[in-house]
Amino acid sequence: MSSSVDAVKAASSALTFQDLLFRLQRFWAERGCVLQQPYDVEVGAGTMAPETFLRVLSAKPYRVGYAQPSRRPADGRYGENPNRLFKHTQFQLVLKPPPVNVQELYLQSLEAIGIDLLKHDLKFEEDNWEWPAGGAWGVGWQVMLDGLEITQFTYFQQCGGQDLDPICAELTYGLERIAAFIQDVDSIYDIVWARDPDTGVEVTYGDVRLEEELQFSVYNFEYADVPKLWEHFNAFEAEGKALLEQAGKLLTDETASPKDKKRFPLLAAYELALKCSNLFNLLDARGAVSVTERVGVIGRIRALAVGVAKAYALQKAA
Amino acid sequence: MANFLLEIGLEEIPARMIAGAEAELGRRVTELLTRERLLSEGAKVTTFSTPRRLAVLAEGVLAGQADTEEQLTGPSWKIAFKDDAPTAAAEAFAKKAGVAVNDLEKVTTPKGEYVGAKAQRKGRATAEILAGELPKEVLAIYWAKNMYWRASKPERFVRPLRWLVALLDSEIVPVEITGIAARRASRGHRVLHGEKPVEIAVAGGYVEALRGAKVVVEVSERRQLIRKALDKATRTVAGARWREDEPLVETVTHLTEWPSVILGDFEPEYLTLPEEVLVTVMRDHQKYFAVEGAEGKLAPHFLAVLNTEVDAEGEAIIRHGNAKVLRARFKDAQFFWDFDQKVPLAERVESLKAVTYHKDLGNYYWKTEENLVVAGRLASVVKAAGVAFDEAALLKAAELAKTDLTTELVKEFTELQGIIGGLYARAQGLDETVAKAIYDQYTPASTEDAIPTTVEGQLLGLADRIQTITAMFGIGFKPTGSKDPFALRRAGNGIIKILAESDLELTLDGIYSAIYPILKISGPSFNEVQVFLGERVKSYLMEARGFAYDVVNAVTSAGSMVVVTEFTLGAENVRHTIARAEALTAARGSEDFVAVSAAFKRIKNILRQAEEKKFEIGAADGAKLASEAQKLLAHADELAPKVRKYREDHAYTEALSEIATLRPSVDAFFDKVMVLDNDPAVRGANLGLIASVLEGFSGIADFSEIVTG
């Protein structure tokens, strides 16, 4: 048994968490991707950042990659569960249009982070993705490596309730899972985030993030002020709706100048939709959304997100 | 004679869709070749599939269509030839027919003389036909969910098409689908073979060429390989067996191109978790096979089917990785199990108010209250019929049945609802009868599934389903066509199966009269429920019991043509409906019975004619009947009480044998007697006779429904 475990350790080249990200970024930068920084508003997934949600709406070819911290308040476990996090990191990649060899490129990216495919079992298993509040869905796979889901691979079909043309391929790498896999650790908190090249001193994922997981679990589940959250939600929604109303008038006004149309702040309206989405997730984690209310609240977020997407398409055409 | 190969290369097709698509491709290509007269006598069509390809090989394809000759008729002779000289009309026709003007012939028809021509139709080459027709056929394949991927969205398919091989022996068929032109280059296993093309020299060499590239294209071969590898890996554990799971074997067969199997272990301490949870994690979440020891108990091992072959080092890595994932999942399940115990089921009833059942109906607290009332009503009926059971346990189970919906474990493993509730009830020291009823409440989930083993479980299952169906029909959610979002058909099937396979003395009418007074449902909606459940009986007889459709129609419409209504579906115990169908299935083999059935069909037709002509049906008055008619009357009078007695005793086989003895009398009657006699008195008596025969002997089945000869 010990020899096989040694083999495991020897086979994993044990990239640190940050090296893993560097390698992925470099790999995709070398294949023509723009490297973006994480979006600075709370999101539940990399898809929700405007670099995906809004970029995919236009016909213009675009390739972008970014690491997106993604908040799921209900998934918090006070830092006690070795596999679940309130905030995890997605390396999000959008290729528009998808190259014909997109799957082969993806496999090469795994090789680039030190995974020798000849020594692993890899499967593409059907998994279709949708974000109902964003009117977005696609078909694709979960990529399984030795029984572990490491990537969500989606061919986007619709976004903001609109058919995409061309479509894009979206690859979402679960960085913590992949790091735990290649470093062969049993807990996410034991992942080596960085290693000092001179001293060999290691900083772990727990060193960097455990406190945050604990405090945000406490906040999300215990302290978040429900009436205040609803107030925030209503305020952001009201501003978003007001912007969308103005956008609707301006963008359908044939006498308005293209310049006025282009400068209309739809990106800000979208941020307001994202704020609402995050507040909804917080309220949900607090158990403050009854099942009957749920559909209605999701509908309100959808009205904002889909409204922005529709207006954005009009703006691009202006 | 040539071999034709078509391989469609795709990105990974969802496993659940492959078998259907493979069969459809085979059917479409066979039909195309047949339609175009390209299949030789004794030709053979074989299909293949892997996650990345669908393929078909037709052996014995002709190089082209045979030439044919066609007789064409043109304009009238007079118009085509003036003074024996061809006119413009003759020339145009000759040109169209592809013959010289000199070769036109005179054709004489009843309508006059016309110009005729024998047009030679050149058969087209196979490659040309295939190139033209294949794209339509391939793109017409049905997918449960498809996508588009090319700019401007010209077509939809399950996943992007990446390569195409189309060969007639060694020649490439110039077909193009979704912008991909056929070549001879296929692709091998993603990892083991890599990206270099796999050249297919000749169509017939397909299977071996792909095998060389680490792809087994035959599904049955992969299935066998997997079964053998599972056996072999399990043999390393003394006395162990892998748990048979046919659907899982199918899934992994369609997830692999070059399968192998590894056996891994997990910590025996997880065996304290319920087996149902362990197996669900392994099977549904990880697609692993469970391993059991000598007594059928789970052993701390799992079997993973890989899509690769690896050396010892790779095997250790893969085993280690899979075991780690499984351990993490078990750990989660363990956490949820322990966490859920902090609030026992009995304290969770109130929280069902927060779980929506249906927005227009209510929450699960409401559903629980409704189920309790229905269960109580059914209990009274069954108790009155003398069935022994623990009513208090039934009601307790009904009260707690839905509480597991509030547990973390059910939120994680929704497919285990009911089962988890039963396990928690047991763990929390509730009465075993209560636990078992909760555990079994959703069984049978399918035709193959067994019904709950206890009376309490059966009654709870019935109450839950009948409540669901009546409530949903009440707000207009009746299943139509393929639309059945609340799986009401499955719920209905469950009701019929429980009635048919339990010892409950309960009929559908018994259920209806028990619950009707408490239902908030309109009369018409309730009638729809009855019609719906009647349909479920038919479907049960055909799908679960395998009776022929005409037998099912005969036993389910018995009595409907005539006044006798003792066998309306709802009034009868479903077990007796089955007995009638069994007796009828056995009887239809006898010649006498078939003859009697034919005679009954005739009787029905005559009665229908009589009705159309408004002939009066009189009494079967002996004085007005001819001698053969009198004999039939006497015979029928003699048989009727016997048949009735058998029927009352549910001795349907004997009853049908008696009815079959009518044959000589019936035959003689139709041979000698003109039923629709011109004398209205005689005719009326004759009609009265056959109507009484039909009425008297159609109680077991409407024989006229039986398809004869």
HADDOCK unambig.tbl for C-alpha pairs under 7 A between the chains (distance, minus, plus):
assign (segid A and resid 4 and name CA) (segid B and resid 313 and name CA) 6.81 0.50 0.50
assign (segid A and resid 4 and name CA) (segid B and resid 316 and name CA) 5.45 0.50 0.50
assign (segid A and resid 7 and name CA) (segid B and resid 313 and name CA) 6.22 0.50 0.50
assign (segid A and resid 8 and name CA) (segid B and resid 317 and name CA) 5.18 0.50 0.50
assign (segid A and resid 117 and name CA) (segid B and resid 191 and name CA) 6.56 0.50 0.50
assign (segid A and resid 118 and name CA) (segid B and resid 191 and name CA) 6.42 0.50 0.50
assign (segid A and resid 118 and name CA) (segid B and resid 192 and name CA) 6.88 0.50 0.50
assign (segid A and resid 118 and name CA) (segid B and resid 310 and name CA) 6.94 0.50 0.50
assign (segid A and resid 119 and name CA) (segid B and resid 310 and name CA) 6.16 0.50 0.50
assign (segid A and resid 119 and name CA) (segid B and resid 314 and name CA) 4.23 0.50 0.50
assign (segid A and resid 120 and name CA) (segid B and resid 314 and name CA) 6.30 0.50 0.50
assign (segid A and resid 120 and name CA) (segid B and resid 318 and name CA) 5.76 0.50 0.50
assign (segid A and resid 121 and name CA) (segid B and resid 306 and name CA) 5.89 0.50 0.50
assign (segid A and resid 121 and name CA) (segid B and resid 307 and name CA) 6.14 0.50 0.50
assign (segid A and resid 121 and name CA) (segid B and resid 308 and name CA) 6.17 0.50 0.50
assign (segid A and resid 121 and name CA) (segid B and resid 318 and name CA) 6.70 0.50 0.50
assign (segid A and resid 122 and name CA) (segid B and resid 307 and name CA) 6.86 0.50 0.50
assign (segid A and resid 124 and name CA) (segid B and resid 12 and name CA) 6.35 0.50 0.50
assign (segid A and resid 125 and name CA) (segid B and resid 14 and name CA) 6.65 0.50 0.50
assign (segid A and resid 126 and name CA) (segid B and resid 14 and name CA) 5.01 0.50 0.50
assign (segid A and resid 146 and name CA) (segid B and resid 318 and name CA) 5.46 0.50 0.50
assign (segid A and resid 146 and name CA) (segid B and resid 321 and name CA) 5.50 0.50 0.50
assign (segid A and resid 146 and name CA) (segid B and resid 322 and name CA) 5.28 0.50 0.50
assign (segid A and resid 147 and name CA) (segid B and resid 286 and name CA) 6.45 0.50 0.50
assign (segid A and resid 147 and name CA) (segid B and resid 322 and name CA) 5.14 0.50 0.50
assign (segid A and resid 147 and name CA) (segid B and resid 325 and name CA) 6.66 0.50 0.50
assign (segid A and resid 148 and name CA) (segid B and resid 325 and name CA) 6.20 0.50 0.50
assign (segid A and resid 165 and name CA) (segid B and resid 151 and name CA) 5.79 0.50 0.50
assign (segid A and resid 165 and name CA) (segid B and resid 152 and name CA) 6.08 0.50 0.50
assign (segid A and resid 166 and name CA) (segid B and resid 150 and name CA) 6.79 0.50 0.50
assign (segid A and resid 166 and name CA) (segid B and resid 151 and name CA) 4.76 0.50 0.50
assign (segid A and resid 166 and name CA) (segid B and resid 152 and name CA) 6.85 0.50 0.50
assign (segid A and resid 167 and name CA) (segid B and resid 149 and name CA) 6.13 0.50 0.50
assign (segid A and resid 290 and name CA) (segid B and resid 354 and name CA) 6.21 0.50 0.50
assign (segid A and resid 291 and name CA) (segid B and resid 354 and name CA) 6.44 0.50 0.50
assign (segid A and resid 291 and name CA) (segid B and resid 355 and name CA) 6.12 0.50 0.50
assign (segid A and resid 291 and name CA) (segid B and resid 356 and name CA) 5.85 0.50 0.50
assign (segid A and resid 292 and name CA) (segid B and resid 356 and name CA) 6.36 0.50 0.50
assign (segid A and resid 292 and name CA) (segid B and resid 359 and name CA) 6.75 0.50 0.50
